């Protein structure tokens, strides 16, 4: 029979540090997949969460689902490639909840799949605008608010493609590598302001965004060779994001955290 040790006061403190009571969090791309799982997890940990997406119907549906579970959530329609929308997202969050403590930059786009020779400069500009510039601008627009509240936590969602470029996903991989570097710059420059920045690099996760990849039977064969022999789920990523968003990771900044089932080991 398995027995469990009682929770000690030190363990209880560690668990309490995962709570996000009275914190205000923004989750971009928060209506589906990793973003929705993350918004749900942060809200269940006590945060007041603002979710954004570029389509109003998706925002409304996600907000309704979370509120049905009794969670404190607000939705804002925002296109992360439009900087006026990005700055408006920060402003509307402050209007709704009087502050910003946590930013999860999850929104991303990848409009093409194929070799570099088939991808024009307009595609590159779109990918970089949403995946990198939008994330930067949201953090810049929120910086003074976070600093005024004693600091905060930024978690950028990159990809294993940002570490090791994936075939057919060249420009997307470039943008995710840039996001990793941007995270380190944020950590260096804003640490003195009490603002931490870390980046999560998911492997293949079963979401609608990545369906073209996980629908391929060959992918399952590859996944079975990983130390953790399966494709990831959004909840696999959300738990790591919660740790990095919370005071449990108070000594962590500038970190690059893999969540890929050991794919890159």
C-alpha beads as a LAMMPS data file, in Angstrom:
LAMMPS data file: protein, C-alpha beads

265 atoms
264 bonds

1 atom types
1 bond types

-500.0 500.0 xlo xhi
-500.0 500.0 ylo yhi
-500.0 500.0 zlo zhi

Masses

1 110.0

Atoms # bond

1 1 1 0.000 0.000 0.000
2 1 1 1.327 3.431 -0.927
3 1 1 1.429 5.978 1.850
4 1 1 1.738 9.719 1.476
5 1 1 3.703 11.993 3.728
6 1 1 1.677 14.831 5.258
7 1 1 2.115 18.263 3.714
8 1 1 4.661 20.181 5.759
9 1 1 4.436 23.943 6.317
10 1 1 7.275 24.434 3.818
11 1 1 5.389 22.373 1.200
12 1 1 2.235 24.352 1.896
13 1 1 4.127 27.608 1.304
14 1 1 5.443 26.315 -2.001
15 1 1 1.941 25.374 -3.099
16 1 1 0.577 28.753 -2.001
17 1 1 3.156 30.508 -4.174
18 1 1 1.472 28.991 -7.231
19 1 1 -1.685 30.942 -6.417
20 1 1 -2.404 34.074 -8.458
21 1 1 -5.028 35.694 -6.266
22 1 1 -5.444 39.448 -6.958
23 1 1 -3.187 39.182 -10.036
24 1 1 -4.247 40.441 -13.468
25 1 1 -3.151 38.386 -16.474
26 1 1 -3.341 38.944 -20.230
27 1 1 -3.335 35.877 -22.475
28 1 1 -3.076 36.621 -26.191
29 1 1 -4.450 34.044 -28.577
30 1 1 -6.445 32.939 -25.559
31 1 1 -9.521 31.478 -27.189
32 1 1 -8.200 28.089 -28.319
33 1 1 -5.477 25.521 -27.786
34 1 1 -2.573 26.456 -25.548
35 1 1 -3.943 29.947 -24.986
36 1 1 -7.342 28.758 -23.775
37 1 1 -5.814 26.067 -21.555
38 1 1 -3.469 28.672 -20.089
39 1 1 -6.254 31.207 -19.498
40 1 1 -8.282 28.505 -17.761
41 1 1 -5.358 27.426 -15.583
42 1 1 -4.441 30.976 -14.547
43 1 1 -8.044 31.825 -13.740
44 1 1 -8.442 28.668 -11.662
45 1 1 -5.323 29.738 -9.762
46 1 1 -7.114 32.953 -8.827
47 1 1 -6.074 35.434 -11.513
48 1 1 -8.387 37.860 -13.230
49 1 1 -7.729 37.061 -16.870
50 1 1 -8.102 39.079 -20.057
51 1 1 -8.106 36.933 -23.175
52 1 1 -7.650 38.327 -26.649
53 1 1 -8.061 37.124 -30.212
54 1 1 -8.674 38.845 -33.510
55 1 1 -12.156 37.349 -34.015
56 1 1 -14.990 38.594 -31.816
57 1 1 -16.990 35.368 -32.040
58 1 1 -14.062 33.358 -30.715
59 1 1 -13.524 35.794 -27.862
60 1 1 -17.200 35.756 -26.906
61 1 1 -17.364 31.955 -26.936
62 1 1 -14.236 31.551 -24.816
63 1 1 -15.365 34.153 -22.294
64 1 1 -18.770 32.503 -21.995
65 1 1 -17.198 29.084 -21.407
66 1 1 -14.875 30.346 -18.686
67 1 1 -17.527 32.417 -16.946
68 1 1 -19.798 29.361 -16.970
69 1 1 -17.146 27.739 -14.770
70 1 1 -17.284 30.703 -12.398
71 1 1 -13.964 32.188 -13.471
72 1 1 -13.133 35.900 -13.592
73 1 1 -12.405 36.688 -17.223
74 1 1 -12.832 39.500 -19.739
75 1 1 -12.375 39.380 -23.505
76 1 1 -10.802 41.957 -25.804
77 1 1 -10.757 41.706 -29.590
78 1 1 -7.224 42.536 -30.731
79 1 1 -5.076 41.696 -33.748
80 1 1 -1.503 41.264 -32.531
81 1 1 -0.178 42.442 -35.871
82 1 1 -1.933 45.808 -35.482
83 1 1 -0.058 47.902 -32.935
84 1 1 -3.029 50.166 -32.153
85 1 1 -4.951 47.022 -31.194
86 1 1 -2.026 45.843 -29.078
87 1 1 -1.771 49.097 -27.154
88 1 1 -5.543 49.114 -26.803
89 1 1 -5.410 45.633 -25.245
90 1 1 -3.106 46.913 -22.513
91 1 1 -5.256 50.000 -21.942
92 1 1 -8.521 48.056 -21.763
93 1 1 -6.994 45.604 -19.300
94 1 1 -6.098 48.482 -16.993
95 1 1 -9.602 49.908 -17.412
96 1 1 -11.172 46.574 -16.495
97 1 1 -8.928 45.515 -13.611
98 1 1 -6.802 48.532 -12.678
99 1 1 -3.484 46.877 -13.439
100 1 1 -1.409 44.260 -15.230
101 1 1 0.778 41.681 -13.471
102 1 1 1.203 38.844 -15.981
103 1 1 1.509 38.758 -19.765
104 1 1 1.348 35.519 -21.729
105 1 1 2.322 36.197 -25.341
106 1 1 0.797 33.157 -27.023
107 1 1 -0.741 34.561 -30.225
108 1 1 1.073 33.494 -33.369
109 1 1 0.567 33.094 -37.086
110 1 1 2.055 30.931 -39.797
111 1 1 0.233 31.587 -43.078
112 1 1 2.482 29.382 -45.231
113 1 1 4.117 25.975 -45.187
114 1 1 7.005 25.300 -47.530
115 1 1 10.555 26.281 -48.526
116 1 1 11.945 29.800 -48.250
117 1 1 11.948 30.255 -52.011
118 1 1 8.151 30.169 -51.987
119 1 1 7.717 32.799 -49.251
120 1 1 7.693 36.489 -50.107
121 1 1 8.598 39.501 -48.026
122 1 1 4.927 40.201 -47.256
123 1 1 4.682 36.801 -45.559
124 1 1 7.846 37.452 -43.564
125 1 1 6.534 40.865 -42.467
126 1 1 3.210 39.378 -41.335
127 1 1 4.828 36.581 -39.357
128 1 1 7.302 38.871 -37.609
129 1 1 4.652 41.492 -36.888
130 1 1 2.320 39.099 -35.070
131 1 1 4.850 36.714 -33.541
132 1 1 7.493 39.199 -32.401
133 1 1 6.592 42.878 -32.734
134 1 1 3.133 42.451 -31.235
135 1 1 4.593 40.666 -28.218
136 1 1 7.192 43.399 -27.746
137 1 1 4.674 46.214 -28.074
138 1 1 2.260 44.664 -25.576
139 1 1 5.059 44.359 -23.037
140 1 1 6.276 47.893 -23.674
141 1 1 2.751 49.265 -23.340
142 1 1 2.352 47.404 -20.041
143 1 1 5.820 48.049 -18.607
144 1 1 5.096 51.140 -16.515
145 1 1 1.896 49.594 -15.155
146 1 1 3.675 46.412 -14.105
147 1 1 6.575 48.361 -12.633
148 1 1 4.162 50.503 -10.636
149 1 1 2.648 47.374 -9.087
150 1 1 6.050 46.145 -7.945
151 1 1 6.863 44.066 -11.016
152 1 1 5.383 41.140 -12.854
153 1 1 5.961 38.147 -15.058
154 1 1 6.132 37.847 -18.847
155 1 1 5.909 34.397 -20.423
156 1 1 6.480 34.228 -24.164
157 1 1 5.384 31.117 -26.033
158 1 1 8.015 30.197 -28.613
159 1 1 8.553 26.747 -30.168
160 1 1 11.157 24.039 -30.507
161 1 1 11.423 25.462 -34.019
162 1 1 13.067 28.485 -32.445
163 1 1 15.864 26.171 -31.251
164 1 1 16.011 23.751 -34.170
165 1 1 14.178 24.937 -37.324
166 1 1 11.490 22.597 -38.557
167 1 1 11.206 21.604 -42.255
168 1 1 8.643 23.743 -44.082
169 1 1 8.386 26.146 -41.148
170 1 1 11.441 28.263 -41.894
171 1 1 10.116 31.785 -41.361
172 1 1 7.942 30.692 -38.449
173 1 1 11.054 29.166 -36.864
174 1 1 12.966 32.416 -37.458
175 1 1 10.252 34.385 -35.675
176 1 1 10.269 31.994 -32.728
177 1 1 14.063 32.245 -32.467
178 1 1 13.682 36.021 -32.393
179 1 1 11.116 35.687 -29.601
180 1 1 13.596 33.672 -27.543
181 1 1 16.211 36.385 -27.968
182 1 1 13.668 39.107 -27.230
183 1 1 12.761 37.351 -23.987
184 1 1 16.384 37.405 -22.859
185 1 1 16.657 41.112 -23.667
186 1 1 13.520 41.809 -21.630
187 1 1 14.946 39.838 -18.722
188 1 1 18.205 41.797 -18.833
189 1 1 16.697 45.239 -19.199
190 1 1 13.643 44.947 -16.967
191 1 1 14.896 42.798 -14.111
192 1 1 15.725 45.880 -12.047
193 1 1 12.087 46.945 -12.454
194 1 1 10.887 43.710 -10.880
195 1 1 9.718 42.308 -14.206
196 1 1 10.736 38.748 -15.054
197 1 1 10.664 37.314 -18.577
198 1 1 10.855 33.653 -19.532
199 1 1 10.075 31.696 -22.677
200 1 1 8.427 28.312 -23.189
201 1 1 9.267 26.215 -26.259
202 1 1 6.547 23.633 -26.878
203 1 1 7.109 20.660 -29.091
204 1 1 4.261 19.269 -31.144
205 1 1 1.036 19.932 -29.267
206 1 1 -2.354 18.754 -30.476
207 1 1 -4.101 22.006 -31.335
208 1 1 -6.029 23.275 -34.324
209 1 1 -3.091 25.554 -35.181
210 1 1 -0.747 22.574 -35.600
211 1 1 -3.237 20.151 -37.142
212 1 1 -1.413 19.990 -40.477
213 1 1 1.519 18.463 -38.572
214 1 1 -0.095 16.061 -36.110
215 1 1 -2.528 14.729 -38.726
216 1 1 0.474 13.190 -40.519
217 1 1 0.787 9.490 -39.484
218 1 1 4.579 9.814 -39.622
219 1 1 4.453 12.300 -36.736
220 1 1 3.061 9.657 -34.391
221 1 1 5.897 7.328 -35.314
222 1 1 8.398 10.053 -34.463
223 1 1 6.611 10.875 -31.211
224 1 1 6.818 7.255 -30.097
225 1 1 10.612 7.525 -30.234
226 1 1 10.645 10.425 -27.783
227 1 1 11.391 9.787 -24.101
228 1 1 7.743 10.729 -23.517
229 1 1 6.173 8.851 -26.392
230 1 1 3.181 10.959 -27.274
231 1 1 2.121 14.291 -28.722
232 1 1 1.616 17.049 -26.167
233 1 1 -1.651 18.570 -25.014
234 1 1 -2.434 22.227 -24.256
235 1 1 -2.660 21.411 -20.549
236 1 1 0.924 20.102 -20.669
237 1 1 2.031 23.639 -21.541
238 1 1 -0.391 25.492 -19.278
239 1 1 1.066 23.963 -16.115
240 1 1 4.553 25.185 -16.964
241 1 1 3.197 28.636 -17.790
242 1 1 1.472 28.776 -14.398
243 1 1 4.768 28.072 -12.650
244 1 1 6.561 30.812 -14.588
245 1 1 3.726 33.299 -14.062
246 1 1 3.608 32.723 -10.316
247 1 1 5.841 33.576 -7.379
248 1 1 6.937 29.927 -7.336
249 1 1 9.405 30.955 -10.066
250 1 1 10.480 34.216 -8.417
251 1 1 14.190 33.498 -9.049
252 1 1 13.669 32.570 -12.709
253 1 1 14.188 35.059 -15.504
254 1 1 15.693 34.842 -18.964
255 1 1 15.062 31.104 -18.981
256 1 1 14.272 28.962 -22.013
257 1 1 12.015 26.084 -20.966
258 1 1 11.474 23.105 -23.240
259 1 1 8.138 21.265 -23.188
260 1 1 8.625 18.813 -26.029
261 1 1 8.463 15.328 -24.531
262 1 1 12.232 15.135 -24.866
263 1 1 12.125 15.517 -28.670
264 1 1 15.303 17.597 -28.780
265 1 1 17.232 15.543 -26.222

Bonds

1 1 1 2
2 1 2 3
3 1 3 4
4 1 4 5
5 1 5 6
6 1 6 7
7 1 7 8
8 1 8 9
9 1 9 10
10 1 10 11
11 1 11 12
12 1 12 13
13 1 13 14
14 1 14 15
15 1 15 16
16 1 16 17
17 1 17 18
18 1 18 19
19 1 19 20
20 1 20 21
21 1 21 22
22 1 22 23
23 1 23 24
24 1 24 25
25 1 25 26
26 1 26 27
27 1 27 28
28 1 28 29
29 1 29 30
30 1 30 31
31 1 31 32
32 1 32 33
33 1 33 34
34 1 34 35
35 1 35 36
36 1 36 37
37 1 37 38
38 1 38 39
39 1 39 40
40 1 40 41
41 1 41 42
42 1 42 43
43 1 43 44
44 1 44 45
45 1 45 46
46 1 46 47
47 1 47 48
48 1 48 49
49 1 49 50
50 1 50 51
51 1 51 52
52 1 52 53
53 1 53 54
54 1 54 55
55 1 55 56
56 1 56 57
57 1 57 58
58 1 58 59
59 1 59 60
60 1 60 61
61 1 61 62
62 1 62 63
63 1 63 64
64 1 64 65
65 1 65 66
66 1 66 67
67 1 67 68
68 1 68 69
69 1 69 70
70 1 70 71
71 1 71 72
72 1 72 73
73 1 73 74
74 1 74 75
75 1 75 76
76 1 76 77
77 1 77 78
78 1 78 79
79 1 79 80
80 1 80 81
81 1 81 82
82 1 82 83
83 1 83 84
84 1 84 85
85 1 85 86
86 1 86 87
87 1 87 88
88 1 88 89
89 1 89 90
90 1 90 91
91 1 91 92
92 1 92 93
93 1 93 94
94 1 94 95
95 1 95 96
96 1 96 97
97 1 97 98
98 1 98 99
99 1 99 100
100 1 100 101
101 1 101 102
102 1 102 103
103 1 103 104
104 1 104 105
105 1 105 106
106 1 106 107
107 1 107 108
108 1 108 109
109 1 109 110
110 1 110 111
111 1 111 112
112 1 112 113
113 1 113 114
114 1 114 115
115 1 115 116
116 1 116 117
117 1 117 118
118 1 118 119
119 1 119 120
120 1 120 121
121 1 121 122
122 1 122 123
123 1 123 124
124 1 124 125
125 1 125 126
126 1 126 127
127 1 127 128
128 1 128 129
129 1 129 130
130 1 130 131
131 1 131 132
132 1 132 133
133 1 133 134
134 1 134 135
135 1 135 136
136 1 136 137
137 1 137 138
138 1 138 139
139 1 139 140
140 1 140 141
141 1 141 142
142 1 142 143
143 1 143 144
144 1 144 145
145 1 145 146
146 1 146 147
147 1 147 148
148 1 148 149
149 1 149 150
150 1 150 151
151 1 151 152
152 1 152 153
153 1 153 154
154 1 154 155
155 1 155 156
156 1 156 157
157 1 157 158
158 1 158 159
159 1 159 160
160 1 160 161
161 1 161 162
162 1 162 163
163 1 163 164
164 1 164 165
165 1 165 166
166 1 166 167
167 1 167 168
168 1 168 169
169 1 169 170
170 1 170 171
171 1 171 172
172 1 172 173
173 1 173 174
174 1 174 175
175 1 175 176
176 1 176 177
177 1 177 178
178 1 178 179
179 1 179 180
180 1 180 181
181 1 181 182
182 1 182 183
183 1 183 184
184 1 184 185
185 1 185 186
186 1 186 187
187 1 187 188
188 1 188 189
189 1 189 190
190 1 190 191
191 1 191 192
192 1 192 193
193 1 193 194
194 1 194 195
195 1 195 196
196 1 196 197
197 1 197 198
198 1 198 199
199 1 199 200
200 1 200 201
201 1 201 202
202 1 202 203
203 1 203 204
204 1 204 205
205 1 205 206
206 1 206 207
207 1 207 208
208 1 208 209
209 1 209 210
210 1 210 211
211 1 211 212
212 1 212 213
213 1 213 214
214 1 214 215
215 1 215 216
216 1 216 217
217 1 217 218
218 1 218 219
219 1 219 220
220 1 220 221
221 1 221 222
222 1 222 223
223 1 223 224
224 1 224 225
225 1 225 226
226 1 226 227
227 1 227 228
228 1 228 229
229 1 229 230
230 1 230 231
231 1 231 232
232 1 232 233
233 1 233 234
234 1 234 235
235 1 235 236
236 1 236 237
237 1 237 238
238 1 238 239
239 1 239 240
240 1 240 241
241 1 241 242
242 1 242 243
243 1 243 244
244 1 244 245
245 1 245 246
246 1 246 247
247 1 247 248
248 1 248 249
249 1 249 250
250 1 250 251
251 1 251 252
252 1 252 253
253 1 253 254
254 1 254 255
255 1 255 256
256 1 256 257
257 1 257 258
258 1 258 259
259 1 259 260
260 1 260 261
261 1 261 262
262 1 262 263
263 1 263 264
264 1 264 265
